[in-house]
Each structure stands twice: as C-alpha cells, then as structure tokens.
C-alpha cells in the first residue's frame, strides 16, 4: 500500500496509507504513534478537518495536539 507523509511538523507527523484508507499519527518527542484505519481513519480525517477549518486560530500542530490528547491512551503508557 502506498504511503505519503501529509504533515511533517516538529512535534508530529501524519502519514496517509492507501490514499486515506489509514493514517499514522506519530508523536516525535515520545516516539509513539497511533494508527487509524477503516472507520477510525475517516473519523481522524473529519476531526482534523473540523479542527483546522472550524477553528481558524488552530494550526495543524495545535489540531494534532488536540487529537493526540484524545487518543494518547491508544499509544500505550505516556
């Protein structure tokens, strides 16, 4: 499956797999990541779009911090 890094920020990177069928949100400081696939991938994409488009004051880094805080328990012990 083809992959493409769609965001590469100092704190986070987001990799899309299969043209949006799955996403990997990587938190660089902790070297942990969360993998979203199927319905979760669509929810991740919708949440990221809503945060960045619905709240203009948030940039992608801010939006990814919000998502990370919501799902960090999926990345194991932090």
C-alpha positions as CSV (number, residue, x, y, z in Angstrom):
1,X,0.0,0.0,0.0
2,X,1.4,3.4,-0.9
3,X,2.1,5.9,1.8
4,X,2.6,9.6,1.8
5,X,3.6,11.9,4.7
6,X,1.0,14.7,4.6
7,X,2.2,16.6,7.7
8,X,5.7,16.7,9.0
9,X,5.9,19.1,11.9
10,X,8.4,19.5,14.7
11,X,6.2,17.6,17.2
12,X,4.0,15.4,14.9
13,X,4.0,13.7,11.6
14,X,0.9,12.3,9.8
15,X,1.3,9.5,7.2
16,X,-1.6,8.6,4.9
17,X,-1.7,5.0,3.6
18,X,-3.7,3.9,0.6
19,X,-4.9,7.4,-0.2
20,X,-6.6,7.9,3.1
21,X,-7.6,4.4,4.0
22,X,-5.4,4.6,7.1
23,X,-3.3,7.2,8.9
24,X,-0.5,7.1,11.3
25,X,-0.2,10.0,13.8
26,X,3.4,10.0,15.2
27,X,4.3,12.0,18.3
28,X,8.0,12.6,17.7
29,X,9.1,13.5,21.3
30,X,7.7,10.3,22.8
31,X,8.5,8.2,19.7
32,X,5.0,6.8,19.9
33,X,2.3,6.6,17.2
34,X,-1.4,5.9,16.7
35,X,-2.7,4.0,13.7
36,X,-6.2,4.8,12.4
37,X,-7.8,2.6,9.9
38,X,-11.3,2.0,8.4
39,X,-14.0,4.0,10.2
40,X,-11.4,5.4,12.6
41,X,-9.4,6.8,9.6
42,X,-12.4,8.6,8.4
43,X,-13.1,9.9,11.9
44,X,-9.5,11.1,12.2
45,X,-9.7,12.9,8.9
46,X,-13.0,14.5,9.7
47,X,-11.8,15.6,13.2
48,X,-8.6,17.1,11.8
49,X,-10.6,19.0,9.1
50,X,-13.1,20.2,11.6
51,X,-10.4,21.5,13.9
52,X,-8.4,23.2,11.3
53,X,-11.3,24.6,9.2
54,X,-13.8,25.2,12.0
55,X,-11.3,26.9,14.3
56,X,-9.1,29.2,12.2
57,X,-6.9,30.1,15.2
58,X,-5.7,26.4,15.3
59,X,-2.9,25.4,13.0
60,X,-2.2,21.8,12.2
61,X,0.2,21.4,15.1
62,X,-2.5,22.6,17.5
63,X,-5.1,20.4,16.0
64,X,-2.8,17.4,16.1
65,X,-2.1,18.1,19.8
66,X,-5.9,18.1,20.5
67,X,-6.3,14.8,18.6
68,X,-3.2,13.3,20.4
69,X,-4.6,14.2,23.8
70,X,-7.9,12.5,22.9
71,X,-6.3,9.3,21.7
72,X,-2.9,9.1,23.5
73,X,-4.2,6.2,25.6
74,X,-4.1,4.2,22.3
75,X,-0.3,4.7,22.1
76,X,0.4,3.0,25.4
77,X,1.8,4.4,28.6
78,X,2.8,8.0,28.2
